[in-house]
Amino acid sequence: MGTGSTIARNNMLDINFLLNKVNKVKKVVNNQWIKEKSVFVIALLSLFSYLVPFTSAPIMVDKNIIIEPLEKIHSVADYIEAFKVGAIYDFQPVRDLSHKVDLVLVDAIGWRQIPLVHNLIILLITTLLVYRIMRVYFGKDVGTFLALLYFVHPATLNVYVEFTARKHILSFMFFLFSYHYFLKNYLASKRDRFFSYMTYFLSILSHPINSLGFVLFVAILRIERKDRLWEIFKKSIPYAIVFIPGVLLSIDQLGAVHRQNTGTSNVIYLFIPENILTGISYHYRNYFVPFFYPRFYARESFFPIVFSILAPIGYLYAYRRNKKITQISLLLAFLVFVTLYGHRSNVLATQFHTTYGLTSFFSFLLLTGIFINYKKWFNALLILLIPISIFYGSIRTDNVRYMDITERIESECKGTQGLILHGLKFNNMEMVREHSKFWQNNSCNVIGKGVSSKYVVINSMLIHMSDDFSRIEKEKMFKRKFVNFEDQNILLASLELQENNKTNLFYSLLEPYKDGVINSYFLSQTYAGRMIMDTCKDDERKECREFMAYVDRVSKLSVLLKWNKSIKID
């Protein structure tokens, strides 16, 4: 009896031991299963952010200079010729090829959202690359969290939902490919070297924003890997070889393209530390404060001051926790900022769009990986970002609603100006009247000296708001707000025509004046321009004939032309 009891007891212990082992395995499997399923569910929920863009008309910037010229191109020869005459805004052939593929597919299938599908495919590939790189630095769990953060972040939505952001998302994707192949064995393999060099070149030919990325690779080889200088030189020289022609072709070094484009001028921004600090700080704000995404950012803001205090503290803390990754993050952000502010970038005017922030976003993900002590429930926190992304996706039903909401987020003169412009463009006069009063009452000056169309349209709008402003008020606005405004006489001519019809003053205002510039956008797209052209079309007076001849020259040449004489208004 005793022996039998002992055997039975031992068998029970063995069974319990096995059951405990099985339960532990099940627990591990279930935890892994739950983790993977939670990642899938969160990613799937974030895709609802794109539902409204999928079902609404596309909203995009620069369609006329990026997409429309490609509709007329049917061969490589056509493309080269279009670039020579300025019809193609920048030499970014990878970007243009991808857009051309979209155009062909849209024509063949008849679905206008093909470009958005294209962008989302690139987003999925990019997210996978983010995961693979982050896994090298932080392991699987943190790598998964950071990749998922990139996928669901509202800033990501604001980039990938824009068809014309293709150049930025392609450049970033190819840069990550180059980085991925670099990290595999630090260019020890011929195959990895080839793919790293090639994808780096494709990144530059998509957009030159990541053109200095190879400097990061050189720094890693020297500082982290301790490679000999000759070995580093041999590995990095191909990057330099593709860097030089790629950048020269892409960044408009000679100004040949920009001089050809209607309404575009070569504005060389002054080195103003305050503006640069403001612009850089908004890169950080877009990522670390993922709530407010205005179309243009306010110049008057406390955030640059907060950034100036917190950024050094944050980097010092990160440096103490992980010296190597902090250096990589800081160097990568620095290289992007040097590239942005080293050429004629609209970021210098703090007209920042989140499209410019993808690579700096990646450098901030590296910082985040340093800051966090990963817990299993961290992925669930990302659900909090999804409603924000859904909101920004939901407002893209039409241009008026999108512009109205995004430009109210930081309501100031620049945002108000934009609302007036879009109210005029989409014939929403209630929007025009509401915001023009704010614009006038706050003594707003026109923002955007490099783009004539903005202040021309505003002046044209003020002329036609006769119920809100008197003739004297309008003339004062022209003279006070636009002391150096070249089209002032033409706008006053439109005002005179509106109130007194064809007077001698009207005709005299049409005469050429010294150093004046009227561009074809002003003549064809504004009330004032169309009014004067309609009036002079059948008028035989010399002033009208000369004016219409000028209109004809502008429409043929599509460049900014200058008048010769001066007319003085008392």
Secondary structure, DSSP 8 states (H G I E B T S, - for coil): -HHHHHHHHHHHHHHHHHHHHHHHHHHHHHHHHHHHHHHHHHHHHHGGGGHHHHHS----SSHHHHTGGGGG--SHHHHHHHHHHTSSSS--HHHHHHHHHHHHHHHHH--TTHHHHHHHHHHHHHHHHHHHHHHHHH-HHHHHHHHHHHHH-HHHHHHHT-GGGHHHHHHHHHHHHHHHHHHHHTT-SHHHHHHHHHHHHHHHHH-GGGTTHHHHHHHIIIIIS---HHHHHHHHHHHHHHHHHHHHHHTTTT-TTTTTSTT---------HHHHHHHHHHHHHHHHSTT---SS--SS-SHHHHHHHHHHHHHHHHHHH-HHHHHHHHHHHHHHHHHHHHS--GGGGT---GGGGHHHHHHHHHHHHHH----TTHHHHGGGGHHHHHHHHHTTTSHHHHHHHHTTTT-SHHHHHHHHHHHHHTT-HHHHHHHHHHHHHTT-----TT-HHHHHHHHHHHHH-TTTS-HHHHHHHHHHH-TT-TTHHHHHHHHHHHHH-S-HHHHHHTS--TT-EE-HHHHHHSHHHHHHHHHHTT--SHHHHHHHHHHHHHHHH-S-EE--S-----
